[in-house]
Amino acid sequence: MLYPFIRPLIFRLDAERAHHWSLAALERFPRRSPPAADPRLAVRIAGLDFPNPVGLAAGYDKDARVPDAMLGLGFGFVEVGTLTPQPQAGNPQPRLFRLVEDQAVINRMGFNNGGQEAAFARLAARARTGQRGGIVGVNVGANKDATDRIADYAAGVRAMAPVADYLTINISSPNTPGLRALQEAAALDELLAGAIEARGEGGPPIFLKVAPDLEPNDIHAIARVVIDRKVDALIVANTTVSRPPLSSGLAGEQGGLSGEPLRPLALQRLRDFRHATGGRVPLIAAGGIASAADAYARIRAGASLIQLYSALVYEGPGLAKRIASGLVPLLERDGFGSIAEAIGA
């Protein structure tokens, strides 16, 4: 409730500095238990039971510093990362921009993170102290200077599997040169085969995160590989390099665009992948989700779960709880007894 009053103060800070400030604040707040969820919001996919379908997308908590604090804010699950095998600084600053007039964000972070070893220690400590009570996924990527990026993904899966409830293979960032080429069918098949082998028997589910900037042939090729390799879920989608009409003077900054302007494209890509997979692969919607109505539209279009990040910049830390509670009257209005009944309806 206080966020509308403190937002102008936060917006006086550089966007990346404000991001780090928010993480530091969450680390210092008293830990709170996740709020009780309405049982109608529960979703089960990939053998995991999500108390509600509202998730935190990768990119906010890159180094697994505050997953439990975010669960305490009402998220049904949290995805940390993107984590690379070796620490890396990412791209030069400034690299994160608020487009306030457009309710949008442009970033060209470049997988800046402290590396998998440090994040593993945090997540392992969480498990040892009994804090592990919510679903925390780990998003893995390749180092920018890796000579064999597919090997980097396999290494990440192998390293992080013991502390992850699920693993996301992120080949959709526009800020690591050449990374999106791994979405091509042959490369993707090799990548997924290596990741599945690295996970081993009994390991966590593997999700794949794809870009919104895909042609129809790309979508169908990805869908075939995902089905053949029995990927557990698809996250649709990451940021876009396209530029719809924007009002902000920062619209020309390079990087991935997220927030409200991404909403129509991300929704269309979700529909495209629903059609291409024939409903055989669970879908997780991301991009331009800022309200219960936005989340419900993705669920009706075929998403089992949704993720958000950029909307937190504008709507504040209570957003996840508001969206989750706002889904209940929408289900009641349309005569659904649960989220599961509304998926793809």
N, C-alpha and C positions, 0 to 999 in steps of 0.2 A: 504493500500500500504506500510505502514511502518512496518508491522508485521514481514516480513522476516529479517529486520534489528534488531528489538528488541527481537525477539524470543530467540537468544542465551543468552541474559541477563536474560530473564524470566526463561530459563531452568537451570540457575545456582541456582535458588531457589528450595527448596523442593517443590514437586508438590502441596501439600495441602496449603503451604504458598502462592504459586503463585496463587492458586485458590482464596484465601481470598483477596489477593492484587487486583486481577481483579475485584472482587465485589466492593471493596472499591473505586477503580478508577471509575467504572461505576456510583456509587452513587454520585460522585463529578462532573461528566461531565454534561454540560448543557443538559437539556432534549430536544430531537429532536422528531419531528413527524414521524410516520412511512412513508417510501417512498411510492409513488404511485405505485400500482401494475397493471400490464397488466391485463385487464379484462378476458383474456383467461386463466389466472391462478386461477381464483376464483373457489372455491369448496364449495358445501353445503352438510353437513352431520349432522344428529341428530338435525336438525332445526337451525344449526349455519352456518353463512356465513363466510368462511375463505377467506381472500383476496388473499392468495397464499398458497400452500400446504406445505411450509417448516416451521416446528415447532422446538422449543427448547425442548428437552427431560427433564424430571425431573432429579434432581441430581445436576444441576448447581446452580440454585437459590433455594436452599432448603427452605429458610425462607421468600420468597416473598419480597426480598429487592430491586430487580431491574427489575421487569417485563416490565415496560414501556421503560426502557433503551434498553432492548433486542428487543422489538417491533420496536424501533427506528432504530435498526441495520438491519431491513428487514425481521425479522421473521414474518410469517403469524399468528402464535399463540405461546404462551409460556405456559409451564406446570411447576408450582412451586411444591416444596416438594422433597422428601416424608416427610409429616407432620404426627406426631403421637400425640395422645391426650395430653401426658405429655412430657415436654422437656426431651431429653436424650443425653448423651455425645457421644454415639456410641462406636465403638471398639477402643482399644488402638492404638496409633500412633507408627510407621508409618503405614499408611493404604491406601495410594494412590501412585501409581507408574507409571511413564512413561516408556514404552518400545519403545524407540525411533527407534531402528532398525526395529521394526515391525509396526510402526505407530499405536501403541496400548496403552491401559491403563488397569491396574489391580487395582481394588479397593475392599476394605473390610470395607467400612465406617460404616455400621451398623445403618442406619437411624439416623445419628446425626442431630439434629435440635432443634430449640428453642421452639417447641410445637405449637399447633394449636392456642392457645389464642393470642400469640404475632403476628403470621402471619395474623390472622383474623383482628387484629387492623390495620395492614398495608394495607391490601386489602380494608377494609372498609373506611379508610382514602382516599385511591385512588379514590373510588367511590364518596365520599363526595366532593372532590375537582374537580370533573369533569374530572379526568385523564383517567377514564375507557373508552377507546375507541377501544381497541383491545381485542382479545379473550385470556383470561387467565384461564387455567384449574388448578385444585388443585389435587395433587396426595396424597392419604391418606394411612397410614399404621398402624400397631399395635406396641405398645411398646414391647420391648424385654421381659420385666418381666410381661407382662399382663397375668392374670390367665384365661381370656376369650378373645381370640384374635378376634373372630367374633364380640363380643360386642364392642371392640375397633374400628373396622371398621364402625360399625353402628354409634358409637358416632362421629367419624370423619366426616362421611357423614352429619349427623345432624348439627354438628357445622359449617362446612365450606360451606354448600350449599348456604347460603345467599350471599356469596361473590365470588362464582365460576361460570364461564361460563359452565364448565363441571367438573365432578369429576372422577378421576381415582382410581380404586381399585387395589393397587399394592400388589400382592401375589407372585411376581416373583423374589424378591431379594434373592441372595444366602447367604447373610451376616447376616441374622437373623435366628438362628437355628430353623428348623421345619416349617418355613413360607411357603415353597413351597408345603408342604403337603396339604395346602388349595386349591391346584389345583385339588385334587382328587374329583370326581364327587359329592359325597354326601356332603362333606364339602363345596365345591364350591356352590352347590345349596342352602345350609343353609346360607352361607355368603351373596350371592346375594339377597336372599329373605329378609334378615335383612337390607341390604343396601338400597334396593328399598323402603322398609317400612319406614326407617329412612328419606329418601329423601322427602317422602310425595308427594301429588298431586302438579303438576306444578313446581316441582324442576328441577334442571339442569340435562342434560343427564349424564348417568353413563357409563364410559368406564372400561374395564378390561385389565390389563397388564399381559402378560404371559411370561414364560421363554422359551428360545430356546431349553432347554435340556429336550425334551419330546419324548416319544415313540408314535408310530402311534395310539395305543389304547387310550392314554391320549388325543391326539389331537381331536379325534372323540368324546370322552366323554365330553371334555370341550366345543366343538362346540354345542353338543346337549343341554347342560345346558344353554349356552349363548343364544341360539335361544329360548329355552323354557321360559327363564326369560326376554327375550326382552331387553338384554343389547344393548346399543346404538352403541358401537364400540369396537373393539379388538385392543390392541396395541401389535404388534409382532416384536421384542421381547426385553427382558432385556439382561443383560450380561450372559455369559456362564461360567460354571465351567469346561468345557472341555478344552483341551489344544492341538490345532493343532500345527504343527511344528513352533517353534518360534526361533528367533536369539538372543534375548536379554538375558543378564545374570540375569535379574529379572523374567524370565519366570516361575520360581518355586514358586513365591510368591502366597499365598493363596488369594482367592477372585474371583470376577467376571471379566472376560476378555471382553473388548470392543474394538472398533476400527476396523481397516482393517482386522485382522484375523477372526473377527466375521461375516464378510460380506457374505460368501457363506452359512453358517449355517442359518443366519437370513433370507436370501432370500429364502432358501428352506422351512423354517418354514412358511413364508408368503404364499408360494404356497400351502403348506399343509393345512393351515387354509382356504385359498380361496376355495380349493376343499372340505374340510370338511363342510364348511358353505354354499356351493353352491352359494356364492355371496349374501347371505341374510343378512349378517352383515358387515357394513363398516369396513375396515381394515386400521390401521395406522402402517406404517413400521418404525422400528428402528433397529439400529445395523449395523455399518460398512458403513455408508453413508457419503461420503466426496466430492461428485461432482454432477453436474447436471446429468451426465450419470448414476451414482449410483441411484439417486432419480428417474430418468425416468424408469430405469429397475424395481424398486419396483412398480411404478405406473402401468406399463404395466403388472406386475405380479398380480395386484389386489388391490394395496394400493390406498386409496383416499387421504391420507396425509402421510407425512414422518416426522420423528423427528431425530435430531442429537444432540450430545454433545461432544464425544471424539474427533471428527474431528476438533473442534474449537481449541483444544490444539495445533494442528499441522498446521492448515490452517488460524487461526486468526479470528477476529471478523467480517470481511467482507464476511465470507463464505455464510451466509444465502442469502444475496443479490446476490452473484455470482450464487448460485444454482438457485434461482428464475429466474433471467434473462437468465440463460443458458437453462432453460426448454423451453423457447419460440421457439428458432430455432429447437429444437428437435421435438416439436409439428408440426411446419411448414414442416419440412423434411418429416414427415410421414403422412401429410395430415389431421391432427387433428385440429379442430377449438377451442378446449378447453381441459383442463385437464380431465374434465368429460368424454369426448369421448375416452380418452386413457386408462382409468382405466380398467385393466383386458384384454386389447386388445391383 
